[in-house]
Amino acid sequence: MLQRSLLLLIALGLSTLAAPLAGQAKGKILFERHVLPILERNCFECHRATYTDKNGRRKRPKGRVMFDTLANIKKSKRGKLFVGKKPEDSLVLDAITLPPDDEDRMPPAKAGPPLSKRDVDLITNWIKQGADFGSWTGEAKGKTAKPRSKPSTSRGSSTKSKKPTARKGPHPRVTLSKGLKPIPKATLESFANSPFRVQSVGDRNPLLTVSCCGQTEDVTDSSIAQLAVIADHIYELDLARSGVGDGCCMELAKMKRLVKLDLRQTRVSNAGVKELAACKELRTLNLFDTDTGDYALNALLSLKKLERLYLYKTKASERGIKRLKEAIPGVRVVASLDMPEPMAETPRNNRRRGKKK
């Protein structure tokens, strides 16, 4: 009799705890009350506007994804983080529902465990209800954003800007998109089942950003041929940690509007980089941890628009780097551990793959 009474009490207790959650799933889910706390606990540490931590170190948002204000969420360059009533198109949901051992799962394994089913369900249902942020903006009330003050140039100041000297003139997104017709919708949709994620750079611009985040193991030199139909529109290409090597560089050389290229930790070597000299619009090139050296740098001397070059863990010598800087005034060469966050910072929709496991 006593045992039966205890079981009844436990059952009543569990039903009482479950009731609010069930009601929350069916009723109105409020961003500021239900969803924001989840983001604050699991995402804000890495995904917020640039700030200085308690040790005086400047912390930048990983992947250039920020959740701390509504403006930052909506202007994300990685794509649409939350799409009302379309969970399948919401990049955040893709990232948090990947298998725990997937390298692109958020939060990453080294940062903490996956979100609980309760948290994932809350975010999913909030998106299904329209992803309404309510009155939340994330901005401090009564304050407006102030422009950053310029570093002091007074005597005794040791602050130096690491950024290259700004090049004058219109942004390349503007100049390179002039007269360029958009890729047909059917062509873009044909990449849905490919290892590539293809999307506009934003604001209905015909230029495209392409990545293989989450599908790197499926991308090899032969895969790059799939991009031939959109080669003239590719503005940013992320092949980091994929299986490509020198064989893909001849195809990359045909991308006349390529401005940003990430080849970190690939099999590309000096011979492949030599082909990239044809990419005259290239501004950013990442060769981190590749088998490249001074021979590759000599091939890049003709890229007068180059602004950033990442050479950490390559064979490039100080002499070779100095020669490059003399040939391209203002270029920033990073040869130490100061790497940008991967575009990855754009999770691939891999939930189907996760469910099969």
C-alpha positions as CSV (number, residue, x, y, z in Angstrom):
1,M,0.0,0.0,0.0
2,L,2.8,2.4,0.9
3,Q,4.7,1.5,-2.2
4,R,1.6,2.2,-4.4
5,S,1.1,5.6,-2.6
6,L,4.7,6.6,-3.3
7,L,4.4,5.7,-7.0
8,L,1.2,7.8,-7.2
9,L,3.0,10.8,-5.7
10,I,5.9,10.4,-8.1
11,A,3.6,10.2,-11.0
12,L,1.7,13.3,-9.9
13,G,5.0,15.2,-9.4
14,L,6.3,14.3,-12.9
15,S,3.0,15.4,-14.5
16,T,3.2,18.7,-12.6
17,L,6.7,19.3,-13.9
18,A,5.8,18.3,-17.5
19,A,2.7,20.5,-17.6
20,P,4.5,23.8,-17.9
21,L,6.7,22.5,-20.6
22,A,3.8,21.1,-22.6
23,G,1.9,24.3,-22.2
24,Q,5.0,26.3,-23.3
25,A,5.3,24.2,-26.5
26,K,1.6,24.8,-27.3
27,G,1.3,28.3,-26.1
28,K,3.1,31.5,-27.1
29,I,6.9,31.2,-26.8
30,L,8.5,34.5,-25.9
31,F,12.0,35.2,-27.2
32,E,13.2,37.3,-24.3
33,R,11.7,35.0,-21.6
34,H,12.3,31.5,-23.2
35,V,14.8,31.6,-26.0
36,L,17.2,34.4,-25.0
37,P,18.3,32.7,-21.8
38,I,19.3,29.7,-23.8
39,L,21.5,31.8,-26.1
40,E,23.0,33.7,-23.2
41,R,24.0,30.4,-21.5
42,N,25.4,28.6,-24.5
43,C,26.3,31.1,-27.2
44,F,27.1,34.6,-26.0
45,E,30.6,33.8,-24.8
46,C,31.7,33.2,-28.4
47,H,29.1,35.0,-30.4
48,R,28.8,38.6,-29.3
49,A,30.2,41.9,-30.6
50,T,33.9,42.4,-30.2
51,Y,34.9,43.2,-26.6
52,T,37.9,43.2,-24.2
53,D,37.9,40.5,-21.6
54,K,39.1,40.8,-18.0
55,N,42.7,40.0,-19.1
56,G,42.7,42.8,-21.5
57,R,42.5,40.6,-24.6
58,R,40.3,41.6,-27.5
59,K,37.7,39.0,-28.2
60,R,36.1,38.8,-31.6
61,P,32.9,37.0,-32.5
62,K,33.6,33.5,-33.8
63,G,32.5,33.0,-37.4
64,R,31.3,36.7,-37.4
65,V,28.0,35.4,-35.9
66,M,26.6,37.5,-33.1
67,F,23.5,37.0,-31.0
68,D,23.8,39.9,-28.5
69,T,21.5,42.4,-30.4
70,L,18.7,42.1,-32.9
71,A,20.6,44.2,-35.4
72,N,23.6,41.7,-35.2
73,I,21.3,38.7,-35.7
74,K,19.6,40.2,-38.7
75,K,22.8,41.5,-40.4
76,S,24.7,38.2,-40.1
77,K,26.9,37.6,-43.1
78,R,26.8,33.9,-42.6
79,G,23.1,33.7,-43.7
80,K,19.7,33.7,-42.1
81,L,20.1,32.5,-38.5
82,F,16.4,32.4,-37.7
83,V,13.7,32.1,-40.4
84,G,10.2,32.5,-39.1
85,K,8.0,29.4,-39.7
86,K,10.8,27.7,-41.6
87,P,13.0,25.7,-39.2
88,E,14.6,23.9,-42.1
89,D,16.0,27.3,-43.4
90,S,17.3,28.5,-40.0
91,L,21.0,28.0,-39.8
92,V,21.1,28.1,-36.0
93,L,18.8,25.1,-35.8
94,D,21.0,23.2,-38.3
95,A,24.0,23.8,-36.0
96,I,22.4,22.8,-32.7
97,T,20.9,19.6,-34.1
98,L,24.0,18.1,-35.6
99,P,25.3,14.8,-34.0
100,P,27.4,15.4,-30.8
101,D,30.6,14.2,-32.6
102,D,30.1,16.4,-35.7
103,E,32.9,19.1,-35.9
104,D,30.3,21.7,-36.9
105,R,27.9,21.1,-34.0
106,M,27.1,24.1,-31.8
107,P,28.1,24.5,-29.1
108,P,31.4,22.8,-30.0
109,A,32.4,19.8,-28.0
110,K,35.2,21.6,-26.3
111,A,32.9,24.4,-25.2
112,G,30.2,22.1,-23.6
113,P,27.6,19.5,-24.1
114,P,24.9,19.7,-26.8
115,L,21.7,21.6,-26.0
116,S,19.1,19.6,-24.2
117,K,16.1,18.3,-26.0
118,R,14.0,20.8,-24.1
119,D,16.1,23.8,-25.3
120,V,16.1,22.5,-28.9
121,D,12.4,22.0,-28.8
122,L,11.8,25.5,-27.4
123,I,13.9,27.1,-30.2
124,T,12.3,25.0,-32.8
125,N,8.7,25.8,-31.7
126,W,9.6,29.5,-31.4
127,I,10.8,29.5,-35.0
128,K,7.6,27.6,-36.1
129,Q,5.5,30.3,-34.4
130,G,7.2,33.0,-36.5
131,A,10.5,33.7,-34.7
132,D,9.1,36.9,-33.2
133,F,11.6,38.9,-31.1
134,G,8.9,41.0,-29.5
135,S,10.2,44.3,-28.2
136,W,13.7,42.9,-27.6
137,T,16.6,44.7,-29.4
138,G,19.5,43.9,-27.1
139,E,20.5,47.6,-27.1
140,A,20.8,49.4,-23.8
141,K,17.8,51.6,-23.3
142,G,18.3,55.3,-23.8
143,K,21.7,54.8,-25.5
144,T,22.7,54.8,-29.1
145,A,25.7,53.1,-30.6
146,K,28.7,55.4,-30.6
147,P,31.4,55.2,-33.2
148,R,34.7,53.7,-32.1
149,S,37.2,56.3,-31.1
150,K,40.4,56.3,-33.1
151,P,43.5,55.0,-31.3
152,S,45.5,57.7,-29.6
153,T,48.6,58.9,-31.5
154,S,49.9,60.9,-28.6
155,R,53.3,60.3,-27.2
156,G,53.6,57.2,-25.0
157,S,50.8,55.4,-26.7
158,S,51.9,51.9,-28.0
159,T,48.6,51.2,-29.7
160,K,49.1,50.2,-33.3
161,S,46.5,49.1,-35.8
162,K,47.1,45.7,-37.3
163,K,44.7,46.3,-40.1
164,P,46.0,47.1,-43.6
165,T,45.6,50.6,-44.8
166,A,42.1,51.0,-46.2
167,R,42.0,51.1,-50.0
168,K,40.0,54.0,-51.4
169,G,37.1,53.6,-53.8
170,P,33.8,51.7,-53.8
171,H,33.5,48.3,-52.1
172,P,34.3,45.3,-54.4
173,R,30.8,44.0,-53.8
174,V,29.5,47.1,-55.6
175,T,32.0,47.3,-58.4
176,L,32.1,43.5,-59.2
177,S,28.3,43.2,-59.3
178,K,27.8,45.9,-61.9
179,G,26.2,44.6,-65.0
180,L,26.2,41.0,-63.6
181,K,22.9,39.1,-64.1
182,P,21.8,36.8,-61.2
183,I,22.2,33.1,-61.5
184,P,18.9,31.4,-62.4
185,K,17.0,30.1,-59.4
186,A,17.0,26.6,-60.9
187,T,20.8,26.5,-61.1
188,L,21.2,27.6,-57.5
189,E,18.6,25.0,-56.4
190,S,20.7,22.3,-58.2
191,F,23.3,22.7,-55.4
192,A,20.9,21.6,-52.7
193,N,22.2,18.0,-52.8
194,S,25.8,18.9,-53.4
195,P,28.5,19.3,-50.8
196,F,28.5,23.0,-51.4
197,R,26.4,25.7,-49.7
198,V,25.7,28.5,-52.2
199,Q,24.0,31.8,-51.3
200,S,24.0,35.4,-52.2
201,V,26.5,37.8,-50.4
202,G,23.4,39.7,-49.3
203,D,20.9,42.4,-50.4
204,R,20.0,40.5,-53.5
205,N,23.5,41.0,-54.9
206,P,24.2,38.5,-57.7
207,L,27.6,37.7,-56.3
208,L,27.8,34.5,-54.4
209,T,29.5,33.0,-51.3
210,V,30.3,29.3,-51.4
211,S,31.4,27.0,-48.6
212,C,31.6,23.2,-47.9
213,C,31.3,23.5,-44.1
214,G,30.1,20.2,-42.7
215,Q,30.8,18.4,-46.0
216,T,34.5,18.9,-46.2
217,E,35.2,15.1,-46.5
218,D,33.1,15.1,-49.7
219,V,35.0,17.8,-51.5
220,T,38.0,16.9,-53.7
221,D,39.6,18.4,-56.7
222,S,37.1,16.8,-59.0
223,S,34.2,18.4,-57.0
224,I,35.3,21.9,-57.9
225,A,34.1,21.3,-61.5
226,Q,30.5,21.5,-60.2
227,L,31.1,25.2,-59.5
228,A,31.9,25.9,-63.2
229,V,28.3,27.1,-63.9
230,I,28.6,29.8,-61.2
231,A,32.3,30.5,-61.4
232,D,31.9,34.0,-62.7
233,H,29.7,34.9,-59.7
234,I,31.7,33.5,-56.9
235,Y,32.9,36.3,-54.6
236,E,33.9,34.2,-51.5
237,L,34.9,30.6,-51.5
238,D,35.7,28.5,-48.4
239,L,37.4,25.2,-49.0
240,A,39.1,25.0,-45.6
241,R,40.0,21.5,-44.3
242,S,38.6,19.9,-47.5
243,G,40.3,17.3,-49.6
244,V,41.3,19.7,-52.4
245,G,44.9,20.0,-53.7
246,D,46.7,21.6,-56.6
247,G,44.4,20.0,-59.1
248,C,41.5,22.4,-58.2
249,C,43.5,25.6,-58.6
250,M,43.1,25.8,-62.4
251,E,39.4,25.9,-61.9
252,L,39.8,28.5,-59.1
253,A,41.8,30.6,-61.5
254,K,38.8,31.0,-63.7
255,M,36.8,32.8,-60.9
256,K,37.5,36.4,-62.1
257,R,35.4,37.9,-59.3
258,L,36.9,35.9,-56.4
259,V,37.8,38.2,-53.6
260,K,38.1,35.9,-50.5
261,L,39.6,32.4,-50.7
262,D,40.1,30.0,-47.7
263,L,42.4,27.1,-48.4
264,R,43.6,26.4,-44.9
265,Q,44.7,22.9,-44.0
266,T,44.2,21.6,-47.6
267,R,46.8,19.8,-49.8
268,V,47.4,22.9,-51.9
269,S,51.1,23.6,-52.5
270,N,53.3,26.1,-54.4
271,A,52.3,24.7,-57.8
272,G,48.6,25.3,-57.1
273,V,49.1,28.8,-55.6
274,K,50.9,29.8,-58.8
275,E,47.6,29.3,-60.7
276,L,45.9,31.7,-58.3
277,A,47.9,34.6,-59.8
278,A,45.1,34.8,-62.3
279,C,42.6,35.9,-59.6
280,K,43.3,39.6,-59.9
281,E,40.5,40.6,-57.6
282,L,41.7,38.5,-54.7
283,R,41.8,40.5,-51.4
284,T,42.0,37.7,-48.8
285,L,43.9,34.4,-49.1
286,N,44.2,31.9,-46.3
287,L,47.1,29.3,-46.7
288,F,47.4,28.4,-43.1
289,D,49.0,24.9,-42.6
290,T,49.6,24.2,-46.3
291,D,52.8,23.1,-48.0
292,T,53.5,26.5,-49.5
293,G,56.6,28.8,-49.2
294,D,58.5,31.5,-51.0
295,Y,57.8,30.1,-54.4
296,A,54.1,30.7,-53.8
297,L,54.7,34.2,-52.5
298,N,56.6,35.1,-55.7
299,A,53.5,33.9,-57.7
300,L,51.3,36.3,-55.7
301,L,53.4,39.4,-56.3
302,S,51.2,40.4,-59.1
303,L,48.0,40.5,-57.0
304,K,48.1,44.2,-56.3
305,K,44.7,44.2,-54.6
306,L,45.7,41.6,-52.0
307,E,45.0,42.9,-48.4
308,R,45.3,39.9,-46.1
309,L,47.4,36.8,-46.5
310,Y,47.6,34.1,-43.8
311,L,50.8,32.1,-43.8
312,Y,51.0,30.6,-40.3
313,K,52.5,27.1,-40.4
314,T,53.8,27.4,-43.9
315,K,57.4,27.4,-45.2
316,A,57.3,31.1,-46.1
317,S,60.5,32.9,-44.9
318,E,60.9,36.4,-43.5
319,R,62.7,37.4,-46.6
320,G,59.9,36.2,-48.8
321,I,57.3,38.0,-46.7
322,K,59.3,41.2,-46.8
323,R,59.5,41.0,-50.6
324,L,55.8,40.6,-50.8
325,K,55.1,43.5,-48.6
326,E,57.4,45.7,-50.7
327,A,55.6,44.6,-53.9
328,I,52.1,45.1,-52.4
329,P,52.1,48.1,-50.0
330,G,49.6,47.9,-47.2
331,V,49.1,44.1,-47.3
332,R,48.7,42.4,-43.9
333,V,50.6,39.1,-43.7
334,V,49.8,36.9,-40.7
335,A,52.6,34.4,-40.1
336,S,51.8,33.8,-36.4
337,L,48.8,32.4,-34.6
338,D,46.3,35.1,-35.4
339,M,43.8,33.3,-37.6
340,P,40.3,34.5,-38.7
341,E,37.3,32.4,-37.8
342,P,36.2,29.9,-40.5
343,M,33.2,30.8,-42.7
344,A,32.1,27.7,-41.1
345,E,31.0,30.1,-38.8
346,T,27.7,28.8,-41.8
347,P,26.5,25.3,-40.7
348,R,25.3,22.9,-43.4
349,N,21.9,21.4,-43.0
350,N,23.1,18.0,-41.8
351,R,20.1,17.0,-39.7
352,R,19.2,14.2,-42.1
353,R,22.7,12.7,-41.7
354,G,22.4,13.0,-37.9
355,K,19.1,11.1,-37.8
356,K,20.6,8.2,-39.7
357,K,23.1,7.6,-36.9
